[in-house]
Amino acid sequence: MPRESKEKLRRRADEIVDLLKRHYGDAECSLDFTTVHQLMVATILSAQCTDERVNMVTPSLFKKYQSVTAFANADPDELARDIFQTGFHNSKAKSLKNSAQALIEKYGGQIPKTLDELVKLPGVGRKTASVILGAGFGLAEGIVVDTHVGRISRLLGFTKETDPKKVEQDLMKIISKEDWIKYSHMLIYHGRAICKARKPECESCFLTELCPSSRV
């Protein structure tokens, strides 16, 4: 099979995104939050943990710690116990406390609105920063690449990479910037509903004709 040209790849990507919009037009971040800092906390907790479990933990957590200052002043051991169910609780508690302290010291308790500033905060990597910017501020500085996004993007022939940063670089070249935020949310929905990791339901997938990995 001849290699797909960049122009053809972009056209196919546009078609796929349009179809995704028809089916998942209301797709949004599945983490529950009311403030951008709460989103930051929830995203840090979501590492190696499902959003569903994080959403079970955060209601009581946000009731107990109601501000950036509250997290900054939290007792590390107590905070770790409060988030125990999300896994890696000690390291996550350290990230939550240290990032809150950094926000107060450097930004007056406010969340910065650039990727470069966010990734310098303890516990905040590029993926977390992109989630904060996209879901919190509606700013597209990158594409969030979680397991669903990486896996399905490879199946769609958008990338051959496995490293999230390299996957993101490939996607940013072919996905229109105006769709960067939505793309991730829609692929996550699609991965949960149809393109499941263990057994993709290709026979019921609306992307079959555009997907080089389709089994139909």
C-alpha positions, 0 to 999 in steps of 0.5 A: 500500500503506498504511503499516504501523502500529508495532504491526503492524511489531513483531508482524512483527518478532517473527515474523521473529526467531522464524523466524531463531532456528529456522534460526540458533539457534546464531549467534554472533560469527564472530571468533575470540578467547579474551579480551575484549581479543582480541575488541576487537582483532579487531573493530577489525581487521574494519573494511573487512575480512572476518571470515575474513581477520581470523581468518587474521591473529589467531592469530599476532598473539595469540601475539606480543602476549599482553596489553594491555600487549604491544599498548601497548608494541608498535612501531607500524611492526612492529605495522602489518606484523603486521596488513598483510593486514587493510588500513588497517594503519597506522591500525589499528595506531595504534588498537590501540596507543593503545586499549591504552595508554588501557585501562592508564591509565584502567582498569587494563588491563581492558575497561570494560562500558559503551558510553559508556566504550568509544566514548571509546577510540581506534579504538572506535566504536559498532559495535565497542563493541556487539560487545564488550559483546554477544559479550564480556560478553553485554550488550545496549546496542545493535544491531550494524549491519554491511553485512548487518544494514543491508541486510537490515533495509531489505529487511525494511522495518524501516528506510529509513535507510542511516546505521548509527546511524539504522538502529540507532535504528529497530531498537531500537524494534521488536526486543525488547531480549532479542534485540538481540545475537542479531539481528545474528548471525542476520542476518549468517548469513542474509546469507551463506547466503540473502539475498546482496547480489548475488543474494538467493535469495528462492525458498529464503528462509524469510522470503518471506511476511513480507518486503515485498521478496521477489521470489517 
